Amino acid sequence: MALLQVLHYPDPRLRNPAQPVAQVDDEVRRLVDDMFETMYEAPGIGLAATQVNVPKRIVVIDLSNDRTEPYCFINPKIVAREGEEETEEGCLSVPGIYDTVRRSRWVHVEALDRDGKAFTLKIDDLLAVCIQHEIDHLDGKLFVDYLSEVKRGRIRKKMEKLRRKIL
């Protein structure tokens, strides 16, 4: 397994939409494993392939403290949603920034697992927020897009300043 580089906002590659995975093979499974390793090392609770500059519709999530509840969603699609709630969100691609976002309270997701088997899942709470957040990444959207233009501008400036310090 290998650690992957997480892209940081406002990197324009984060806006590239992901393409569906045609076949779940060893290469895809290796990517999934590398994404889990990268997410755990960060540390984070979710990661989309587009965040590591791989334009494939793959998401990994683990909300547990002990890394025992890994979810892999390949070609995830929300087929139903209901309700609304506001939750504070953060993002590995926007480190150190947290803000409130309104999302569906529960979602019904269809996807393939790490072995290419189709599954459906009705989810709520933090897992529902997380899958919506990660699917947004696959569509080239970030949680900061839900914020006001003024807040986005401040975040962009802060992230650019941080990037200059690193370089």
Steps between C-alpha positions, in 0.01 A plus 500: 500500500603858445411842632348725237525879481176675593424804283420823685246766413509704278687248279298496174539121470250468786238628252554215253202263499576131550427232244320174584714195574445256212638194678603433858839333464824473696602853397176643640534295820858626543376858459228436762763365742727800436207737551417340837865527607512865392172582675607333824842669496351849439294427725155523347169316481441514125692535176400516134735389224484846343663641816812296417485602132347174377190578292311180590169470688642343815436602863633357825353578842563381855329677789635270771776603739676165464483461120262205517210627287643567154256574221598494135261648244585453132277687254278624786165649412242654729164363386282653772534764770281649768499774758757768570747569773793731560832352605847642547730362232870500434706356217846354445525723192420810707702428816416689816177648363160402640157643430133409506346340190139399436456148359238226482428326831504154344597355163459173315825417317574244230864406433749221445719374782877432490431166329267646238179371660198729481340613825249753626509678831249723675700727727454798729695709749871558445537222241231664285675837528833343414382312189328815370820700562715241319263458206514879461878461461442247221286763328765773540326675789642587843326578826620861474270535197206493743638803683454866418724663242662708775588192708630316193722798417646507852562124493664523158736774620585305815572182302713685242699665781553160663615354169754778452641431848542131417666568165 
